[in-house]
Amino acid sequence: MSNELEAFIEYISVTRALSKKSVEAYKGDLSSIEDELQIPLINLESNSVLSFLSKYKNKRTLNRKLSAINAFFDFCYKSHFSAEKTKYKFAKIPKLLPKFLSYKEIQNSLLLIDRNSWLGLRDYALIIFLFASGARISECLALRREDIEDGWLHIRHAKGEKERIVPVAKVALDAISTYLNEKPKENEYVWCNYKGDALSRISAYKITQKYLNVSPHVLRHSYATSLISGGADLRVVQELLGHASLLTTQIYTHIQKQDLKETVEVCHPLA
């Protein structure tokens, strides 16, 4: 790894205090370029960088790499390692509506869960909790008993290390309480596997796939969609989701517009 790249990694680790996962992602993306091309990243010409990136057909993956590269060159320019400020344009990604489930679809799927075992109670509580809180799966799996108090969820391990507090519906809290009372082995984490160890992301994914045929993140989209469709203010939804920028939350306004369009088509005589 070049000296400039080492300095950048130290900068995002110490000065910017990014999470360990974010630092590892930057390090992996940038060091892979230097490893493959055998040239310090700062010395690479634009054609070489773009040639390397051309193998990534997935535009989201490509943009993630470009974001890391732009952050590195911005750091180099501000640190006077480079005389010119280099910035690459991101690939255009078509805006797609986030996949979500209706409340009725989730209700119908919950009926399929056999709650005669503690694992069934866990699956039931996990799905309701994800839909009731809008928590990211990483935030959900880091949940401890003390993180829920008086109907409020204290998310301590949020993305970007930004804590937030979210109200949770009583039905979800009751489901968690019932599950915890039946859980055979104590653990610092709320969600556990059949061995009593902390539940993994893969296991959580298998649970939502089994009953809903979606990833856990779709329940976060479903939470946001329900709020927007119900008339919630966009900035309130932003705070509940823990989005750093309102632009991220605005994707859900497309759903609101679709609801308005359907209402006009059904109710207006000229539609």
Salt bridges, closest charged atoms under 4 A:
ASP29 OD1 - ARG64 NH2 2.78
ASP29 OD1 - LYS65 NZ 2.78
GLU36 OE1 - LYS55 NZ 3.00
ASP74 OD2 - LYS78 NZ 3.20
ASP74 OD1 - LYS85 NZ 3.51
ASP123 OD1 - ARG122 NH2 2.84
GLU139 OE2 - ARG136 NH1 2.59
GLU139 OE1 - ARG164 NH2 2.88
ASP147 OD1 - ARG156 NE 2.41
GLU163 OE1 - HIS154 NE2 2.94
ASP174 OD2 - LYS170 NZ 2.80
GLU186 OE2 - ARG145 NH2 3.40
GLU188 OE1 - ARG144 NH2 3.11
